[in-house]
Amino acid sequence: MGKSTKILRLGDPLLARICQPVLRTELHSDTFVSQVAALKQTLTEFRLLNGFGRAIAMPQIGVPKRVVALDLRHLNPDLNPDLNPDLNKSKASLKRDLDWSVAKGPIALVNPEITWRSVESFKMFDDCLCFPDLLVRVRRCDSVSVRWMDENTGEWRVVEKLPRDEAELIQHELDHLDGVLAVDLAEDKEMDIITRREFEEKKAELLKTVDYHIA
């Protein structure tokens, strides 16, 4: 288990950096292994403390490397196959090369890249570990395909045509690797960026302005 580290907050100039790819020779270096462990542990602790959070990108902890840690296990015990043995795992996620939503813990996507984007798009309220008290109305592609380097073997893995909930997450995290935050994508900074408190107070009304909401 790695040691967690501080998540950079909105306004930190380090979040605007374009990250560098990870060399295959770095995969098993002590430094890189330690950085990945810290990234995963930081995500795990954020989830436990805040009750949400599905992914984190390495620049969010101040390391300009193209790595994303992903944990799609549901925080609700009734919907988490690891915590509820009675849940049918075959229905928990799509069958594919890597069934990441029933992985036993966070996984790292090294040098991830989107290889295809759907023409169709949708609007949603996005959140971020760097500004947990804000929500941002953004537009995302309805589906994407993604490939990445396996953190252990160095082999390339591919998942094609992700469902909307995973597609929007991948787009959000890969934006981080290019120094782009959700707030940068708001079409109207005055109307599209709101506090989480304001969202909860006007939730029914605001949800009518988007096509999708993170459950």
SESEMI-796769 format. One line per field, with one value per residue (C-alpha): residue number from 1; residue in one letter; chain; x, y, z. Coordinates in steps of 0.2 Angstrom, whole numbers, always signed. Each point is the difference from the previous one (the first is absolute). Layout:
N
lolo [NUM; ...];
lumza [A; ...];
voti [A; ...];
x [X; ...];
y [Y; ...];
z [Z; ...];
This chain:
215
lolo [1; 2; 3; 4; 5; 6; 7; 8; 9; 10; 11; 12; 13; 14; 15; 16; 17; 18; 19; 20; 21; 22; 23; 24; 25; 26; 27; 28; 29; 30; 31; 32; 33; 34; 35; 36; 37; 38; 39; 40; 41; 42; 43; 44; 45; 46; 47; 48; 49; 50; 51; 52; 53; 54; 55; 56; 57; 58; 59; 60; 61; 62; 63; 64; 65; 66; 67; 68; 69; 70; 71; 72; 73; 74; 75; 76; 77; 78; 79; 80; 81; 82; 83; 84; 85; 86; 87; 88; 89; 90; 91; 92; 93; 94; 95; 96; 97; 98; 99; 100; 101; 102; 103; 104; 105; 106; 107; 108; 109; 110; 111; 112; 113; 114; 115; 116; 117; 118; 119; 120; 121; 122; 123; 124; 125; 126; 127; 128; 129; 130; 131; 132; 133; 134; 135; 136; 137; 138; 139; 140; 141; 142; 143; 144; 145; 146; 147; 148; 149; 150; 151; 152; 153; 154; 155; 156; 157; 158; 159; 160; 161; 162; 163; 164; 165; 166; 167; 168; 169; 170; 171; 172; 173; 174; 175; 176; 177; 178; 179; 180; 181; 182; 183; 184; 185; 186; 187; 188; 189; 190; 191; 192; 193; 194; 195; 196; 197; 198; 199; 200; 201; 202; 203; 204; 205; 206; 207; 208; 209; 210; 211; 212; 213; 214; 215];
lumza [M; G; K; S; T; K; I; L; R; L; G; D; P; L; L; A; R; I; C; Q; P; V; L; R; T; E; L; H; S; D; T; F; V; S; Q; V; A; A; L; K; Q; T; L; T; E; F; R; L; L; N; G; F; G; R; A; I; A; M; P; Q; I; G; V; P; K; R; V; V; A; L; D; L; R; H; L; N; P; D; L; N; P; D; L; N; P; D; L; N; K; S; K; A; S; L; K; R; D; L; D; W; S; V; A; K; G; P; I; A; L; V; N; P; E; I; T; W; R; S; V; E; S; F; K; M; F; D; D; C; L; C; F; P; D; L; L; V; R; V; R; R; C; D; S; V; S; V; R; W; M; D; E; N; T; G; E; W; R; V; V; E; K; L; P; R; D; E; A; E; L; I; Q; H; E; L; D; H; L; D; G; V; L; A; V; D; L; A; E; D; K; E; M; D; I; I; T; R; R; E; F; E; E; K; K; A; E; L; L; K; T; V; D; Y; H; I; A];
voti [A; A; A; A; A; A; A; A; A; A; A; A; A; A; A; A; A; A; A; A; A; A; A; A; A; A; A; A; A; A; A; A; A; A; A; A; A; A; A; A; A; A; A; A; A; A; A; A; A; A; A; A; A; A; A; A; A; A; A; A; A; A; A; A; A; A; A; A; A; A; A; A; A; A; A; A; A; A; A; A; A; A; A; A; A; A; A; A; A; A; A; A; A; A; A; A; A; A; A; A; A; A; A; A; A; A; A; A; A; A; A; A; A; A; A; A; A; A; A; A; A; A; A; A; A; A; A; A; A; A; A; A; A; A; A; A; A; A; A; A; A; A; A; A; A; A; A; A; A; A; A; A; A; A; A; A; A; A; A; A; A; A; A; A; A; A; A; A; A; A; A; A; A; A; A; A; A; A; A; A; A; A; A; A; A; A; A; A; A; A; A; A; A; A; A; A; A; A; A; A; A; A; A; A; A; A; A; A; A; A; A; A; A; A; A];
x [+0; +7; -1; -13; +5; -9; -12; +4; -14; -8; +12; +16; +10; +7; -17; +2; +16; +0; +6; +14; -3; +7; +15; -2; +17; -8; -14; +9; +11; -1; -5; -14; -7; +0; -9; -14; -2; -2; -13; -10; +0; -4; -16; -4; +1; -10; -14; -1; +0; -12; -11; +4; +14; +3; +17; +15; +14; +18; +1; -13; +13; +14; +8; +0; -1; -14; -8; -18; -5; -18; -11; -18; -5; -16; +1; -18; +3; -16; +7; +18; +4; +15; -11; -16; +3; -18; +2; +1; +17; -5; -13; +12; +9; +3; +10; +16; +19; +1; -15; +6; -16; +2; +19; +6; +7; +5; +9; +12; -1; +17; +1; -19; -6; -17; +0; -18; -14; -18; -8; -15; +3; -9; +0; +3; +6; +17; +10; +18; +11; +10; -16; -12; -12; -4; -9; +3; -13; +10; -2; +8; +0; -13; +13; +18; +13; +16; +16; +14; +16; -2; +9; +7; +3; +3; -13; -13; -18; -15; -18; -12; -15; -2; -17; -5; +5; +17; +3; -3; +12; +14; -2; +1; +16; +9; -4; +10; +15; +0; -2; -19; -13; -18; -2; +10; -14; -14; -9; -6; +11; -14; -14; +9; +11; -10; +3; -5; -11; -9; -2; -8; -12; -6; +4; -17; +0; +19; -2; -12; +14; +11; -1; +9; +4; +13; -9];
y [+0; +17; +16; +13; +17; +17; +3; +17; +12; +11; +14; -9; +3; -17; -7; +10; -10; -12; -17; -10; -18; -14; -10; -19; -1; +10; -12; -10; +14; +4; +18; -4; -15; +12; +13; -12; -7; +18; +4; -15; +3; +18; -5; -13; +12; +13; -12; -6; +18; +8; -14; +3; +0; -13; +5; +12; +5; +1; +19; +2; -5; +11; -13; +4; -18; -7; -12; -2; -10; -7; -8; -4; -10; +7; +8; -6; -18; -6; +4; -5; -18; -1; +5; -9; -18; -2; +13; -8; +5; -3; +14; +12; +5; -4; -15; +6; -1; +7; +0; +15; +3; -16; +2; -4; +18; +15; -4; +12; +5; +4; +12; -2; +8; +1; -9; +4; +12; -1; +14; +1; +10; +5; +13; -5; +8; -5; +0; -2; -5; +17; +9; -11; +14; +5; -7; +5; -2; -7; -9; -18; -13; -13; -14; -2; -14; +0; -9; +0; -9; -13; +6; -18; -7; +15; -8; +11; -3; +7; +3; +5; +11; +3; +3; +18; -1; -7; +11; +16; -5; -5; +17; +9; -9; +1; +19; +1; -7; +14; +13; +3; +0; -1; +19; +4; -9; +10; +10; +13; +2; +10; -13; -16; +0; -2; -6; -17; +8; +10; -16; -9; +14; +1; -17; -4; +16; -2; -18; +6; +9; -15; -17; -10; +0; -10; -11];
z [+0; -5; +10; -5; -5; -1; -15; -8; +0; -14; -4; +3; -16; +1; -6; -17; -5; -14; +6; -7; -5; +11; -8; +0; +9; +14; +4; +13; +7; +19; -4; -12; +10; +16; -10; -6; +17; +7; -14; +4; +19; -2; -10; +13; +14; -9; -4; +18; +7; -13; -6; -18; -12; -14; -7; +2; -12; +5; -3; +14; +12; -8; -11; -18; -7; -11; +12; +7; +15; -3; +13; -6; +15; +6; +17; +4; +8; -8; -17; +3; -5; +12; +14; -5; -5; -6; -13; -18; -6; -18; +1; +9; -15; -19; -5; -8; +0; +18; +11; +10; +9; +10; +3; +17; +2; -9; -17; -9; -18; -6; -15; -4; -16; -8; -17; -5; +5; -4; -10; +12; +16; +16; +14; +18; +16; +3; +17; +4; +14; -2; +4; +9; +5; -18; -15; -18; -14; -15; -16; -3; -14; +3; -2; -2; -3; +10; +1; +13; +5; +14; +16; +3; -17; -11; -13; -8; +5; -9; +5; -14; +0; +18; +8; +4; +18; -3; -16; +9; +14; -12; -10; +17; +6; -17; -1; +16; -8; -13; +14; -4; +15; -1; +4; -16; -10; +7; -14; +12; +15; +9; -3; -2; +16; +16; +18; +5; +13; -13; -11; +14; +4; -18; -5; -9; -10; -5; -5; -13; -9; -3; -8; +13; +19; +9; +12];
